[in-house]
Amino acid sequence: MDPTRLFRFAGFSAIAGGMLRIVSAFVPWVPASAGLEVFYLCIDVALLAGLFGVYLSLAEELGVLGLIAFGVAAAALASLVGPDPERFGIDFYGFGSSIHAAGLAGLGVVLWRTRAGSRAVAAAWIAVPLLAVGFEAAGYPALGFQLVGIVYGAGFVAAGGGLLKRARSDFDLNQVTLPARDLAESIDFYRRLGLRLIVDSPETAYARFALPGGASTLSLHVDVGVCTPPAPAIYFETREPERVVEELRTAGITPVEALEDKPWLWREAWYADPAGNRLCVYNAGRNRKDPPWRIAIA
């Protein structure tokens, strides 16, 4: 699944769930109300999807502590989905809500410390249990419940906005091209290094490898005056190269080679930084790693 679609779905879910949670703060609870049970079910499911999206978008930055906090918050939120029974004298909704708030606050602390995501989201999630405990201790639990619902929902709305922004950020480092003197010798070196050769084109003095993880590639090119001079080049992939090129032009950055379709089925525009290093903005679609001439995997 395209990660941008996942983040877009999670973003809309977080925003919808957060807004409904704010609304719910002003809706009186009526026991055994099927309509309210369905209403809260929709909220919890939407928030759970949003929470998963937030974690997955920042997982590498959040580390082990972030994973633990997310796991606690997500598991507790999942336990709240559906009717909320009382068993053995335990209010499972209240218990689950407390655990969820604690896990969410822990995730907020990790977000704040790592500067991952929005600090507004982190502050809102950290504030939730503090507000609940503070208003309870002050003797205003109803007011506290209402305010907590607003802050809690606002945190998810902000988190959803961040996910949608990430989904729109279609500009990813995809490939680095290094110069080579002897293509066959360099291919052998990088194969022994553990990289997997996916394109071998001696006629254009070009080769490409898949990197571990599968997201990016490494290319080699001998300077034969065809495409790339003997200098490193980095590639930024986008689904909308025309839009990116125009945005860069507005920012005062003009290409040294205009956007055009290439014989190797990529649509590229080339830039140069102040030191002369080359940058490519391009779109390749499936031809990025699966061109018609890709080497068959044995």
C-alpha positions in Angstrom: 0.0 0.0 0.0 1.2 3.5 -0.9 2.4 5.1 2.5 0.9 8.4 1.4 -2.6 6.8 1.1 -2.1 5.2 4.6 -1.2 8.6 6.1 -4.0 10.3 4.3 -6.6 7.8 5.6 -5.1 8.0 9.1 -5.0 11.8 9.0 -8.7 12.1 8.0 -9.6 9.5 10.7 -7.7 11.4 13.4 -9.4 14.7 12.4 -12.8 13.1 12.3 -12.4 11.2 15.5 -10.9 14.3 17.3 -13.7 16.6 16.2 -16.4 14.1 17.2 -14.6 13.7 20.6 -14.8 17.4 21.1 -18.5 17.3 20.2 -19.0 14.4 22.6 -17.8 16.6 25.5 -21.0 18.5 25.2 -23.3 15.5 24.8 -24.9 14.2 28.0 -24.3 10.5 28.6 -27.5 8.4 28.7 -27.0 4.8 30.0 -28.0 2.0 27.7 -28.4 4.3 24.8 -27.7 2.4 21.6 -27.3 5.6 19.6 -24.6 6.9 22.0 -22.8 3.5 22.0 -22.6 3.7 18.2 -21.5 7.3 18.3 -18.6 6.5 20.7 -17.8 3.4 18.7 -17.2 5.5 15.6 -15.1 7.9 17.6 -12.9 5.2 19.1 -12.3 3.4 15.8 -11.4 6.7 14.1 -9.0 7.6 16.9 -7.4 4.2 16.9 -6.7 4.5 13.1 -5.3 7.9 13.6 -3.1 6.8 16.5 -1.7 4.0 14.4 -0.9 6.5 11.6 0.8 8.9 13.9 3.1 6.1 15.3 3.9 4.6 11.9 4.8 8.0 10.4 7.3 8.6 13.2 8.3 5.1 14.3 12.0 5.4 13.5 12.3 8.6 15.5 10.3 7.4 18.5 12.4 4.4 19.4 11.7 1.7 22.0 10.1 4.1 24.5 7.8 5.4 21.8 6.8 1.9 20.8 6.0 1.0 24.4 3.9 4.1 25.0 2.1 3.6 21.7 1.4 0.0 22.5 -0.1 0.9 25.9 -2.2 3.7 24.4 -3.4 1.7 21.4 -4.2 -1.5 23.4 -6.2 0.5 26.0 -8.1 2.5 23.3 -8.9 -0.8 21.5 -10.3 -2.1 24.8 -12.8 0.8 24.9 -14.3 -0.1 21.5 -17.9 -1.4 22.0 -20.1 -1.5 25.1 -18.4 -0.7 28.4 -19.4 -3.3 31.0 -18.7 -3.4 34.7 -17.3 -6.7 35.9 -16.2 -7.8 39.4 -16.9 -4.3 40.6 -14.5 -2.7 38.1 -15.5 0.1 35.8 -13.6 -1.2 32.7 -14.3 2.0 30.8 -12.8 4.1 33.5 -9.9 1.8 33.9 -9.2 1.6 30.2 -9.5 5.3 29.8 -6.9 5.9 32.6 -4.5 3.4 31.0 -5.0 5.0 27.5 -4.4 8.5 28.9 -1.2 7.4 30.6 0.0 5.7 27.4 -0.9 8.7 25.3 0.9 11.1 27.8 4.0 8.8 27.6 3.9 9.0 23.8 3.5 12.8 24.1 6.6 12.9 26.3 8.6 11.0 23.7 7.3 13.2 20.9 8.4 16.3 22.9 11.8 14.9 23.8 12.6 13.7 20.3 11.0 16.7 18.6 9.2 14.3 16.3 6.0 15.6 15.0 4.1 18.6 16.4 4.8 19.9 19.9 1.2 21.1 20.1 0.1 17.4 19.8 2.6 16.3 22.4 1.5 19.1 24.8 -2.2 18.2 24.4 -1.6 14.5 25.0 0.6 15.2 28.1 -2.0 17.6 29.4 -4.9 15.1 29.3 -4.2 13.0 32.4 -2.9 16.1 34.3 -6.2 18.0 33.7 -8.3 14.9 34.6 -6.4 14.4 37.9 -6.3 18.1 38.7 -10.0 18.8 38.2 -10.9 15.6 40.0 -8.8 16.7 43.0 -10.4 20.2 42.9 -13.9 18.7 43.1 -15.0 19.6 39.5 -14.9 16.2 37.7 -17.7 17.1 35.3 -15.9 20.3 34.1 -12.7 18.3 34.0 -14.3 15.6 31.8 -15.5 18.3 29.4 -12.2 20.1 29.2 -10.2 16.9 28.8 -12.4 15.8 26.0 -11.8 19.1 24.2 -8.0 19.0 24.7 -7.9 15.3 23.8 -9.9 15.8 20.6 -7.9 18.9 19.7 -4.6 16.9 20.0 -5.9 14.3 17.5 -7.2 17.0 15.1 -3.7 18.5 15.1 -2.1 15.1 14.7 -4.4 14.4 11.7 -3.4 17.7 10.1 0.3 16.6 10.5 -0.4 13.3 8.8 -2.2 15.0 5.9 0.7 17.4 5.5 3.1 14.4 5.4 0.9 12.7 2.8 1.2 15.9 0.6 4.9 16.0 1.1 5.7 14.2 -2.1 9.4 14.8 -2.4 11.6 11.9 -1.3 15.3 11.2 -1.6 15.4 8.1 -3.8 18.7 7.6 -5.5 22.3 8.6 -5.3 24.5 8.2 -8.4 28.3 7.8 -7.9 30.9 8.2 -10.6 32.9 5.1 -11.7 36.1 4.5 -13.7 35.6 0.8 -14.5 31.9 -0.2 -14.5 32.6 -4.0 -14.2 35.0 -3.5 -11.3 32.6 -1.2 -9.5 29.7 -3.6 -10.0 31.8 -6.4 -8.5 32.8 -4.3 -5.5 29.2 -3.3 -4.6 27.9 -6.8 -5.2 30.5 -8.0 -2.7 29.4 -5.3 -0.4 26.0 -7.0 -0.3 23.9 -4.8 -2.7 21.7 -6.4 -5.3 22.2 -5.5 -8.9 19.0 -4.6 -10.7 20.1 -2.7 -13.8 23.3 -3.5 -15.8 23.7 -1.3 -18.9 27.2 -1.5 -20.3 26.2 0.3 -23.5 25.4 3.4 -21.5 28.1 2.7 -18.8 25.4 2.6 -16.1 24.4 0.2 -13.3 21.9 0.4 -10.5 21.6 -1.5 -7.2 18.7 -2.0 -4.7 19.6 -1.0 -1.2 18.6 -2.9 2.0 15.1 -1.9 2.9 14.0 -1.5 -0.7 13.1 2.2 -0.7 16.2 3.7 -2.3 18.8 2.8 -4.9 22.4 3.4 -5.7 23.6 4.0 -9.2 27.0 3.9 -10.9 27.9 5.9 -14.1 31.1 6.1 -16.0 31.8 9.5 -17.4 31.3 9.0 -21.2 29.7 12.4 -21.8 26.2 10.9 -22.2 24.2 11.8 -19.1 26.2 12.4 -15.9 29.5 14.2 -15.4 32.1 12.7 -13.0 30.4 14.0 -9.9 27.9 12.6 -7.4 24.2 13.2 -8.2 21.2 12.8 -5.9 17.7 12.1 -7.0 14.4 13.4 -5.5 11.3 11.5 -6.6 7.9 13.1 -6.9 4.6 12.1 -8.4 4.1 15.7 -9.7 7.4 16.9 -11.1 5.7 19.9 -12.9 4.4 21.2 -9.6 7.7 20.8 -7.8 9.7 22.4 -10.6 7.3 25.4 -10.6 7.5 25.7 -6.8 11.3 25.7 -7.0 11.2 28.3 -9.7 9.0 30.5 -7.5 11.7 30.0 -4.8 14.3 31.3 -7.2 15.8 27.9 -8.1 15.9 27.3 -11.8 16.9 24.1 -13.5 20.0 23.7 -15.6 18.2 21.1 -17.6 14.5 21.6 -18.2 11.9 19.0 -17.3 11.6 16.4 -20.1 11.0 12.8 -20.8 14.1 10.7 -21.1 14.8 7.5 -23.2 15.1 5.5 -20.0 11.4 6.3 -19.3 11.9 8.8 -16.5 10.7 12.4 -16.6 13.6 14.6 -15.2 14.7 18.1 -14.4 18.3 18.8 -13.3 19.6 21.4 -10.9 23.1 22.4 -9.6 23.8 23.5 -6.1 26.4 26.3 -5.4 29.2 23.8 -5.4 28.2 22.3 -8.7 26.7 19.1 -7.3 23.9 17.8 -9.4 20.3 17.2 -8.2 17.6 15.5 -10.1 13.8 16.0 -9.6 12.0 13.2 -11.4 9.1 10.9 -11.8 9.5 7.3 -12.8 6.5 5.4 -11.5 7.1 1.7 -11.8 10.1 2.3 -14.0 12.0 3.6 -11.0 13.0 0.1 -10.0 11.1 -2.1 -12.4 12.0 -0.9 -15.9 11.3 -3.3 -18.9 15.0 -4.1 -19.0 15.4 -5.0 -15.3 17.5 -8.1 -14.6 15.3 -11.1 -13.8 15.5 -12.4 -10.3 16.6 -16.0 -10.3 
